[in-house]
Amino acid sequence: MPVEYSEGMLSFGMFILTENRDGLLNHLIDNDVYCNVNWRPNEATEQFPGSSYLSKHCITIPCDERYGSEEMVYIGEVVRSFLKGTRNNGRKNI
């Protein structure tokens, strides 16, 4: 996590850095998990190495009052399946 949480703090989403952002994005969409790409690469992000990296490698999965324990467990399973390199259909993530 990019910040250390303290008591009383709530995150609005699960922020994920990945070398395969678009692959994860597609995997989440294929498994009916809503997610958000916060920044897409553009002229402004390309001027700054840190911004450029984040624009190509980060994704956020909302975590708010709309989701209960069951939904969060499912989201975790979908993310883990991607990280393990297998999709629900058995194909390898590339």
C-alpha positions in Angstrom: 0.0 0.0 0.0 1.3 3.5 -0.8 0.3 4.8 2.6 0.1 3.4 6.1 -3.4 3.4 7.4 -4.3 4.7 10.9 -7.4 4.3 12.9 -10.4 6.1 11.5 -9.1 6.1 7.9 -11.2 4.5 5.2 -10.1 3.8 1.7 -12.5 4.5 -1.2 -10.9 1.8 -3.3 -8.3 -0.9 -3.5 -5.3 0.6 -5.4 -3.3 -1.9 -7.4 0.0 -1.4 -9.2 0.6 -4.1 -11.8 3.0 -4.6 -14.7 0.0 -5.8 -16.7 -2.7 -3.2 -16.0 -4.6 -3.7 -19.2 -4.6 -7.5 -18.8 -5.9 -7.1 -15.2 -8.5 -4.6 -16.4 -9.8 -7.0 -19.0 -9.8 -9.9 -16.6 -11.9 -7.9 -14.1 -14.3 -6.8 -16.8 -14.6 -10.4 -18.1 -15.6 -11.5 -14.5 -18.1 -8.6 -13.9 -15.9 -6.7 -11.5 -16.1 -2.9 -11.9 -12.8 -1.1 -11.8 -11.4 2.2 -12.8 -8.3 3.3 -14.6 -7.5 6.6 -12.9 -5.0 8.1 -15.3 -4.5 7.2 -18.9 -1.1 8.1 -20.5 -1.2 11.5 -22.1 1.2 14.4 -22.9 1.2 15.6 -19.3 1.9 12.2 -17.7 4.7 11.5 -20.2 6.6 14.6 -18.9 7.1 13.1 -15.5 8.5 9.6 -14.9 6.4 8.9 -11.8 3.2 10.1 -13.4 4.0 8.1 -16.5 4.5 4.9 -14.6 1.3 5.3 -12.6 -0.7 6.1 -15.7 0.4 2.8 -17.2 0.4 0.5 -14.2 -2.4 1.5 -11.7 -6.0 0.4 -11.4 -8.5 1.0 -8.6 -11.3 -1.3 -7.5 -14.0 0.6 -5.6 -14.6 -0.5 -2.0 -17.6 1.3 -0.5 -21.0 0.7 1.0 -22.3 -0.9 -2.2 -20.2 -4.0 -1.6 -20.6 -6.5 1.2 -18.3 -9.3 2.4 -19.5 -11.7 -0.3 -18.7 -9.3 -3.1 -15.2 -8.4 -1.6 -14.3 -12.1 -1.3 -15.3 -12.6 -5.0 -13.3 -9.6 -6.1 -10.3 -11.0 -4.2 -10.7 -14.4 -5.9 -10.8 -12.8 -9.3 -7.7 -10.7 -8.6 -5.9 -13.8 -7.2 -6.9 -15.9 -10.3 -5.3 -13.2 -12.5 -2.1 -13.1 -10.4 -1.8 -16.9 -10.5 -1.9 -16.6 -14.3 -5.1 -18.4 -15.0 -8.4 -17.2 -16.2 -11.7 -18.9 -15.4 -11.6 -20.4 -18.9 -8.2 -21.9 -18.2 -6.2 -19.7 -20.6 -2.9 -18.2 -19.4 -2.7 -14.4 -18.8 -0.1 -12.8 -21.1 
